[in-house]
């Protein structure tokens, strides 16, 4: 009987210790406005690169519990009201070219902006090649090279709610050209080849960029936590596996 009591006490102690470790971890939101593959593939089933990142960090971290939170792009910078993280952005997009406003984990993902079309005869030399065309983009997204031309009515712009709909609009002949990220287009090519068989990437235009992780300086410990994971044997293996699973190498 004494042995059973002792064993019960040990089990209770271990349970309480484990529970205390869980509940003592600070909850941190990883915000993202990229509701598109390969970053988010299925919200309900938590499928995609961003979800895999969250799971890996939670397996590793002893200080934080991470959760992925989707917010529209227009509100994305307002996330800084709490000590969170904004995934897969570039310093230029948030007016932090010198990287002094925010903390950064830089250049984790290579990507580029593509122009795609349903017209096999269309050739791109410069933006004037698109005069008189209808462009399909994503609501709330700014396309720097085309904004002035849209304002001057040289190019007509129509918007969709998410990037996955851009190829669909072209196939239905509701637009002439579309703007899409290379990583997203590569995912569509892999998973839905019949869609991309009907479309063409315009040559002579590629705007390359990298995607980084923006971290509020209100909690610099988050940057340290993620960097420690990235530098660890476990983290290196997990991040490599994620890139091989979700990203197009180039």
GUMARGU-869023 format. One line per 10 residues: number of its first residue (from 0); their letters; for each residue x, y, z of N, C-alpha, C. Coordinates in steps of 0.001 Angstrom, whole numbers, plus 500000, padded with zeros to 6 digits. Atoms other than C-alpha are relative to their C-alpha. Example, Ala and Ser with C-alpha at 12.3 -4.5 7.8 and 13.67 -1.06 7.14 Angstrom:
<sites>
0	AS	500890:498810:500000:512300:495500:507800:500900:501200:500000; 499180:498810:499940:513670:498940:507140:499230:501090:500730
</sites>
This chain:
<sites>
0	XXXXXXXXXX	500833:498794:500000:500000:500000:500000:500868:501257:500000; 499084:498862:499940:502844:502342:500867:500659:500225:498650; 499368:499889:501316:504462:501539:497530:499060:500664:498991; 500979:499397:500899:501242:502438:495680:499837:501492:500268; 500103:498582:499631:500948:505707:497594:501207:500779:499506; 498775:499337:500434:504537:506542:496799:500005:500186:498488; 500061:499926:501450:504064:505730:493128:498993:501052:499549; 501019:498997:500315:500897:507859:493053:500540:501413:500178; 499415:498673:499732:502768:510798:494553:500996:500388:498917; 499011:499727:501040:505540:510490:491976:499307:500384:498698
10	XXXXXXXXXX	500749:499706:501225:503051:510404:489095:499379:501383:500069; 500605:498675:499822:501229:513456:490479:501033:501100:499876; 498929:499004:500056:504506:515326:490894:500437:500237:498555; 499572:499876:501385:505569:514591:487310:498935:500690:499155; 501097:499376:500739:502146:515570:485982:499932:501490:500263; 500064:498585:499644:502128:518858:487867:501196:500768:499448; 498797:499349:500533:505692:519630:486796:499858:500237:498504; 500195:499896:501448:504887:518935:483146:498947:501059:499671; 501069:499021:500225:501679:520981:483332:500497:501416:500247; 499466:498672:499681:503516:523888:484927:500888:500510:498884
20	XXXXXXXXXX	499127:499593:501105:506054:523863:482095:499175:500467:498805; 500842:499637:501135:503282:523979:479507:499359:501364:500207; 500760:498782:499767:501269:526735:481124:500876:501203:500314; 499105:498887:499740:504326:528815:481965:500579:500561:498705; 499500:499533:501287:505220:529125:478273:499111:501132:499478; 500727:498828:500506:504255:532464:476744:499415:499714:498627; 500670:500205:501277:501748:532357:473878:500399:501110:499029; 499531:499054:501002:503139:534027:470755:499276:499742:498683; 500679:500105:501288:501196:534721:467576:500984:500207:498851; 499274:499837:501251:502895:534159:464245:498967:500446:498965
30	XXXXXXXXXX	500991:499457:500916:500877:536432:461972:500423:499789:498545; 499723:500086:501426:500613:535958:458224:498801:500500:499218; 501080:499631:500910:498609:537504:455412:500052:499148:498735; 499840:500850:501177:499744:534846:452926:499088:498787:500088; 500964:501098:500023:496631:532738:452620:500050:499350:498619; 499800:500625:501307:498014:530866:449632:501059:498923:500130; 498951:501024:500003:500058:527756:448874:501329:500619:499570; 499881:501151:499100:502615:526686:449778:499979:500383:501483; 499924:499513:498620:502422:528840:452921:498803:499517:500819; 501210:500597:499430:498819:527946:453770:499296:499264:498870
40	XXXXXXXXXX	500686:500813:501003:497255:525103:451802:498573:499709:500435; 501318:500360:499476:494339:524108:454037:499934:500450:501457; 500117:499483:498632:493367:526120:457119:499381:498975:500937; 500733:500921:499134:490955:523536:458463:500881:498842:500474; 499116:501118:499660:493532:520744:458361:501408:500445:500363; 498716:499411:499611:496422:523097:459189:501144:499424:499166; 499010:500504:500943:498381:522135:456101:500713:501169:499330; 499218:498967:500663:501185:524215:454610:501301:500270:500737; 498685:499690:499437:504688:525509:455261:499894:500728:501330; 500109:499205:498777:503577:528008:457903:499552:499142:501184
50	XXXXXXXXXX	500449:500892:498925:501766:525330:459920:501116:499038:500419; 498881:500884:499666:504761:523005:459712:501032:500741:500847; 499067:499201:499207:506943:525812:461025:499528:500119:501440; 500555:499864:498653:504643:526366:464001:500165:498702:500789; 499884:501292:499304:504604:522663:464865:501440:499706:500403; 498591:500267:499705:508387:522398:464688:500505:500890:501135; 499584:499093:498930:508928:525470:466867:499421:499567:501347; 500623:500427:498745:506492:524169:469472:500623:498719:500552; 499289:501192:499550:508302:520837:469599:501316:500363:500684; 498650:499645:499559:511565:522650:470269:500025:500974:501173
60	XXXXXXXXXX	499889:498880:499066:510832:525740:472347:499576:499628:501422; 500359:500148:498589:510828:525687:476133:499466:501302:500585; 500402:498680:499503:509895:529362:476400:498656:500475:499457; 501175:499463:500663:507040:529933:473970:499113:498893:499435; 500944:500797:500775:503925:528327:472555:499555:500863:498830; 500288:499216:501195:503456:529513:468975:498664:499583:499388; 501230:500270:500723:500189:529818:467087:499991:500839:498724; 500098:499281:501262:499548:530803:463476:498681:500751:499949; 501194:499158:500071:497106:533691:462992:499979:500697:498644; 500153:499321:501285:495877:534811:459583:499309:501341:500188
70	XXXXXXXXXX	500632:498680:500012:495088:538512:459107:500097:500566:498586; 499915:499378:501324:494300:540501:455938:501230:500889:499886; 498765:499253:500212:497266:542285:454403:499887:501436:500492; 500160:498600:499614:495833:545749:455075:500214:500204:501501; 499875:499887:498546:495915:545040:458812:501284:499386:500530; 498885:500824:499555:499153:543083:458897:500994:500735:500887; 499011:499283:499205:501415:545783:460279:499446:500363:501375; 500594:499682:498702:498965:546532:463093:500188:498897:501034; 499768:501087:499060:499916:543194:464630:500971:500408:501100; 498959:499612:499045:502683:545041:466479:499441:500517:501315
80	XXXXXXXXXX	500575:499603:498722:500221:545996:469202:500291:498946:501072; 499517:500973:499019:501347:542760:470858:501295:499400:499469; 498666:500447:500408:504770:541096:470804:499944:498755:499128; 500138:501126:500893:504260:538930:467775:501017:499992:498890; 499096:500238:501115:505862:537887:464542:499175:500055:498715; 500652:499985:501308:504947:538563:460914:500849:499178:499035; 499258:500944:500834:505942:535745:458581:500063:500429:498536; 499803:500015:501450:507329:535862:455052:499838:501364:499354; 500031:498656:500575:507748:539584:454432:501427:500437:499683; 498717:499436:500408:510560:541759:453120:500142:501388:500621
90	XXXXXXXXXX	499846:498676:499375:512038:544855:454838:499510:501159:499142; 500419:498911:500881:511275:546998:451782:498487:500201:500037; 501463:499916:500023:507567:546222:452039:499436:500705:501221; 500482:499381:498760:507308:547623:455562:500833:501240:500351; 499227:498759:499851:509555:550662:455026:501065:499871:501083; 498916:500233:499040:512426:549186:457021:501247:499516:499265; 498855:500382:500829:515181:549061:454393:501270:499842:500822; 498786:500046:499171:517847:549723:457033:499879:498999:501138; 500243:501047:498992:516322:547068:459324:500252:500504:501422; 499825:499433:498664:516202:549325:462364:498677:500109:500765
100	XXXXXXXXXX	501299:499899:499325:512444:549533:463081:499612:498686:500668; 500389:501321:499516:512028:545794:463567:501221:499096:500061; 498980:501054:500017:514120:542745:464327:499669:499046:498859; 500204:500827:501188:514617:540360:461392:500761:498685:500076; 499305:501231:500358:515448:536765:460596:499908:499950:498486; 500016:499607:501405:516458:537341:457009:500153:498846:499011; 499719:500755:501224:516301:535678:453610:499808:498495:500161; 500252:501424:499804:514739:532363:454581:499450:499325:498740; 500639:500570:501182:512831:531886:451315:500273:500893:498792; 499857:499277:501260:513644:532892:447740:498686:499917:499234
110	XXXXXXXXXX	501230:499966:500770:510713:533967:445612:500167:501035:498899; 499986:498945:501010:509948:536135:442598:498597:500216:499470; 501293:499625:500556:507032:537915:440998:499984:499644:498521; 500140:500397:501394:505823:536481:437706:498811:500691:499366; 501149:499617:500806:503590:537820:434967:499596:498769:499193; 500483:501134:500772:501437:535071:433481:498862:500464:499095; 501001:499579:500975:499073:535229:430511:499329:498792:499369; 500702:501020:500781:496537:533247:428532:500240:500172:498500; 499756:499659:501406:497844:534742:425274:501400:499538:499586; 498674:500507:500377:500688:532720:423690:500782:500958:499108
120	XXXXXXXXXX	499313:499059:500888:501478:535598:421317:500541:501228:500733; 499593:498808:499261:502030:538187:424048:501484:499926:500365; 498581:499903:499663:505646:539288:424485:500216:501212:500897; 499734:498900:499072:507015:541455:427287:501392:500564:499735; 498722:499293:500121:509741:544023:426629:500174:500997:501142; 500035:499041:498901:508782:546665:429190:498521:500218:500332; 501407:499828:499617:505595:547858:430913:499067:500466:498884; 500869:499561:501094:504336:549450:427692:499430:498814:499217; 500514:501196:500669:503895:545901:426365:498637:499596:500540; 501245:500367:499341:500935:545653:428733:498909:501054:499827
130	XXXXXXXXXX	500994:498946:500210:499148:548823:427616:498740:499409:499347; 501265:500455:500540:495473:548195:426944:499563:498635:500480; 500314:501327:499474:495539:544880:428786:499255:500101:501325; 500658:500094:498696:493449:543815:431752:500843:499125:500912; 499155:500668:499011:495513:542838:434763:499134:499463:501134; 500680:500534:498819:494208:540537:437492:501030:499856:501115; 499138:500065:498828:495755:540896:440926:499175:499666:501232; 500664:500312:498731:494908:540339:444565:499646:501295:500710; 500467:498812:499302:492855:542910:446452:500924:500322:501177; 499133:499577:498914:495094:544914:448787:501477:499884:499697
140	XXXXXXXXXX	498597:500150:500380:498325:543984:446998:500427:501172:499118; 499429:498923:500806:500535:546701:445537:501047:499423:499054; 499041:500447:501008:502379:545927:442308:500765:501229:499525; 499258:498743:500117:505046:548604:442296:500219:500411:498552; 499660:499658:501382:505978:548417:438614:498787:500368:499155; 501199:499792:500805:502365:548708:437454:499023:501014:500586; 500970:499140:499313:500638:551005:439966:499726:501290:499240; 500197:498723:500702:501224:554247:438053:499266:499811:498685; 500673:500264:501273:500089:552691:434788:498516:499715:500209; 501406:500234:499677:496868:551531:436418:499312:501329:500309
150	XXXXXXXXXX	500579:498699:499654:496277:555019:437847:499784:500867:498768; 500111:499218:501230:496836:556519:434400:499088:499324:498974; 500935:500739:500840:494392:553983:432923:500659:499430:498744; 499313:500682:501087:497055:552531:430641:499756:498492:500076; 500314:501412:499746:496287:549137:432193:498754:499965:500868; 501200:500182:499188:492921:548052:433539:500262:498897:501030; 499756:500992:498947:493045:546206:436864:498687:499499:500590; 501090:500629:499267:490563:543755:438335:500622:499179:501125; 499452:500675:498829:491015:542139:441733:499208:498749:500358; 500608:501188:499406:490331:538743:443257:500413:499958:501464
160	XXXXXXXXXX	499763:500021:498552:490349:537790:446923:501248:499235:500394; 498792:500759:499665:493258:535362:446781:500738:499601:498725; 499129:500184:501153:496149:534498:444511:499663:498744:499193; 500370:501220:500712:494882:531016:443640:498965:500248:498909; 501035:499688:500979:492078:532682:441678:500551:500712:498766; 499409:499276:501128:494468:534594:439388:500041:499123:498744; 500009:500839:501211:495044:531653:436983:498590:499688:499501; 501373:500296:500402:491320:530878:436999:499399:501136:499182; 500516:498839:500745:490498:534403:435839:500558:500032:498581; 499391:500014:501329:492921:534029:432937:499402:498899:499130
170	XXXXXXXXXX	500573:501116:500752:491553:530654:431900:498584:500329:499529; 501368:499607:500360:488040:532129:431885:499960:501246:499109; 499877:498841:500893:489332:535012:429711:499396:501268:500596; 500474:498789:499342:488336:537616:432285:501128:501004:500229; 498841:499118:499921:491821:539128:432179:501031:499503:498995; 498960:500348:500973:494883:539155:429923:501302:499572:500655; 498760:500310:499281:497730:539044:432417:499698:499910:501491; 500149:500112:498558:498095:538090:436049:501353:500091:500680; 498776:499931:499201:500647:538681:438766:499898:498922:501076; 500026:501109:499056:501573:535698:440906:501417:499700:500478
180	XXXXXXXXXX	498698:500371:499460:504411:534559:443148:500481:498675:499427; 499437:501203:500593:506754:531931:441762:499755:498763:500848; 500214:501165:499148:506439:529657:444807:498557:499506:499921; 501408:500379:500126:502651:529717:444531:499728:499375:498634; 500216:500531:501340:502715:529148:440771:500612:498606:499857; 499359:501310:500045:505125:526231:441201:499138:498952:500693; 500900:500917:499309:502712:524664:443692:498822:499632:499090; 501124:500255:500896:499839:525041:441196:500432:499089:498854; 499488:500852:501072:501987:523522:438439:500097:498545:500446; 499818:501349:499463:502678:520525:440646:498671:499322:500303
190	XXXXXXXXXX	501253:500592:499527:499183:519981:442055:498871:500066:498979; 501084:499818:500975:496999:521249:439192:500595:500282:498617; 499285:499745:501263:499018:520830:435980:499098:500381:498843; 500901:499667:501102:495959:521101:433724:499710:501494:499931; 500214:498548:499978:495546:524722:434839:501154:500718:499316; 498831:499274:500513:499088:525835:434060:500352:499609:498567; 499763:500371:501395:499148:523935:430759:499375:501009:499042; 500715:499036:500833:496823:526648:429429:500557:501417:500143; 499458:498668:499712:498967:529542:430678:501476:500078:499631; 498624:499762:500414:502317:531107:429820:500639:501043:500912
200	XXXXXXXXXX	499240:499020:499219:504960:532887:431883:500650:500975:499015; 499382:499003:500870:506010:536153:430245:501494:500086:500298; 498552:499893:499840:509749:536131:429698:500421:501460:500051; 499386:498669:499890:511985:539142:430305:499466:500818:501167; 500381:499319:498752:510225:540022:433554:500059:499014:501154; 499940:500769:498759:511182:538589:436899:500507:500937:501090; 499560:499189:498874:511314:540573:440123:500283:499059:501177; 499606:500923:498948:513268:538466:442576:500011:500697:501358; 499960:499473:498641:513010:538943:446331:500120:498838:500975; 499926:501025:498960:513456:537087:449573:498923:500273:501049
210	XXXXXXXXXX	500985:499896:498930:510988:536411:452365:500694:499754:501342; 499371:500052:498688:512050:537003:455950:498933:499959:501090; 500910:499955:498857:510508:536903:459419:500229:501312:500744; 499965:498731:499275:509715:540277:461012:499574:499748:501442; 500277:500217:498578:509775:540359:464812:499947:501344:500722; 500126:498783:499212:508561:543105:467103:501145:500093:500995; 498931:499803:499021:511339:544601:469196:499481:499999:501427; 500586:500094:498658:508917:544434:472110:500348:498678:500673; 499620:501296:499430:510029:540844:472551:501092:499377:499152; 498869:500460:500797:513469:540234:471103:500341:498548:500293
220	XXXXXXXXXX	499739:501394:499651:513583:536876:472869:499427:499030:498981; 500579:500862:501032:511395:535461:470098:501017:499758:498887; 498978:500158:501031:514143:536116:467560:501057:499010:500451; 498988:500927:499473:516662:534328:469783:499474:498574:499991; 500591:501338:499918:514297:531388:470239:499960:499339:498616; 500087:500556:501348:513730:530923:466498:501388:499745:499427; 498637:500183:500501:517412:531406:465681:500685:498785:500629; 499425:501177:499330:518420:528790:468257:499467:498729:499353; 500583:501160:500684:516001:526359:466621:500623:499816:498626; 499424:500096:501340:517338:527165:463137:501443:499484:500022
230	XXXXXXXXXX	498595:500395:499902:520916:526579:464319:500190:498608:500596; 499893:501312:499355:520164:523324:466139:499978:498879:498963; 500038:501163:500884:520587:519876:464609:498559:499674:499619; 501417:500275:500240:516849:519304:464980:499391:501028:499057; 500568:498931:500810:515946:522674:463498:500507:499983:498564; 499441:500063:501355:518306:522367:460533:499333:498899:499184; 500622:501128:500700:516842:518977:459643:498540:500292:499681; 501413:499711:500217:513243:520160:460057:499806:501082:498934; 500145:498928:500983:513720:523364:458052:500352:499506:498597; 499643:500569:501293:515462:521467:455242:498854:499137:499467
240	XXXXXXXXXX	501115:500852:500408:512595:518946:455163:498811:500842:499535; 501093:499109:500396:510055:521794:454980:500252:500603:498623; 499676:499394:501298:511852:523452:452077:499867:498975:498873; 500096:501039:501020:512082:520187:450193:498549:499610:499733; 501413:500374:500126:508396:519484:450816:499188:501078:499292; 500914:498942:500415:506920:522887:450043:500539:500976:498968; 499451:498912:500803:509326:525113:448102:500660:499509:498725; 499316:500257:501262:510602:525227:444560:501454:500446:500137; 498592:499614:499852:514429:525179:444616:500500:500749:498768; 499379:499275:501120:516283:527721:442477:501108:500889:500538
</sites>
